[in-house]
Amino acid sequence: MKRLAVLLAAVAVAAVVAAPAGARIVPGQSIAGVKLSMTKNQVRGVLGTPTAITHGSNEFGTFTVFKYFRLQVTFQGDATVTAIKTSRRVERTRHDIGVGSTRAEVLAKVPGVRCFRTVCQKGASTPGQRITAFFLFRRHVTSVLVGFVID
């Protein structure tokens, strides 16, 4: 009986500690279950109410940013998701690449990535194309962005 209680406690702890199903980076597509081109309501359905919302404008028009803990979702043009950026360690690619990974690990485990001094990038820097950027500091990933190239 005591072993059963210990086993049940271990399962309960594992369920709490385990990363949520959406805690995944899919290069060129999504982070934390938020996909490019989702609407604001769809993002709220996945992540809940943002902790902060900012509005602004730039050379490309108006934009809105939903802010969550170490996660930002940008709606350039205020319609659908155009970029998702995370600095959370829980979000990882299927090959376990994310914040904290080394430049060498990114090169080895992200097919088609090219690395420069402060960023490793997958995808072409052509307007309308999807890219994934692994931002580096001292050869370690500090944040990851999945988004559309605007200009």
Residue pairs with C-beta under 8 A, 6 or more apart in sequence:
19 90
19 92
20 32
20 33
20 90
21 33
22 32
22 33
22 34
22 46
23 32
23 33
23 88
23 90
23 91
23 92
24 30
24 31
24 32
24 33
24 91
24 92
24 93
24 94
25 31
25 86
25 91
25 92
25 93
25 97
25 98
25 132
25 144
25 146
26 93
26 94
26 146
27 93
27 110
27 122
27 123
27 132
27 146
28 122
28 123
28 130
28 131
28 132
28 146
29 35
29 36
29 130
29 146
30 36
30 84
30 146
31 71
31 84
31 85
31 86
31 91
31 144
31 146
32 46
32 47
32 71
32 84
32 86
32 88
32 91
33 46
33 47
34 43
34 46
34 47
34 73
34 81
34 84
35 81
36 80
36 81
36 82
36 83
36 84
36 130
36 146
36 147
36 148
37 80
37 81
38 46
38 80
38 81
39 79
39 80
39 81
40 64
40 66
40 75
43 66
43 73
43 81
44 50
47 66
47 68
47 71
47 73
50 66
50 67
50 68
50 73
51 67
51 68
51 69
52 67
53 64
53 65
53 66
53 67
54 64
54 65
54 67
55 62
55 63
55 64
55 65
56 62
56 63
56 65
57 63
60 76
60 77
60 150
60 151
61 76
61 77
61 78
62 77
62 78
63 74
63 75
63 76
63 77
63 78
63 82
64 74
64 75
64 78
65 72
65 73
65 74
65 75
66 72
66 73
66 75
69 88
70 86
70 87
70 88
71 84
71 85
71 86
71 87
71 88
72 83
72 84
72 85
72 86
73 81
73 83
73 84
74 81
74 82
74 83
74 84
74 85
74 147
75 81
75 82
76 82
76 83
76 148
76 150
82 147
82 148
82 150
83 145
83 146
83 147
83 148
84 145
84 146
84 147
85 143
85 144
85 145
85 146
85 147
86 98
86 99
86 143
86 144
86 145
87 99
87 142
87 143
88 98
88 99
89 98
89 99
89 100
90 98
91 98
91 99
91 144
92 98
93 109
93 110
95 109
95 110
96 109
97 105
97 106
97 109
97 110
97 134
97 141
98 141
98 144
99 141
99 142
99 143
99 144
100 140
100 141
101 134
101 140
101 141
102 139
102 140
102 141
103 115
103 120
103 136
103 139
103 140
103 141
104 139
106 113
106 115
106 120
106 134
106 141
107 113
107 115
107 120
110 120
110 122
110 132
110 134
111 122
112 122
112 123
113 120
113 121
113 122
113 132
113 134
114 120
114 121
114 122
115 121
115 136
117 136
118 135
118 136
118 137
119 133
119 134
119 135
119 136
120 133
120 134
120 136
120 141
121 131
121 132
121 133
121 134
122 131
122 132
122 133
123 129
123 130
123 131
123 132
123 149
124 131
124 149
125 131
125 149
126 149
127 149
127 150
127 151
128 148
128 149
129 148
129 149
130 146
130 147
130 148
130 149
131 145
131 146
131 147
131 148
131 149
132 144
132 145
132 146
133 144
133 145
133 147
134 141
134 144
135 141
135 142
135 143
135 144
135 145
136 142
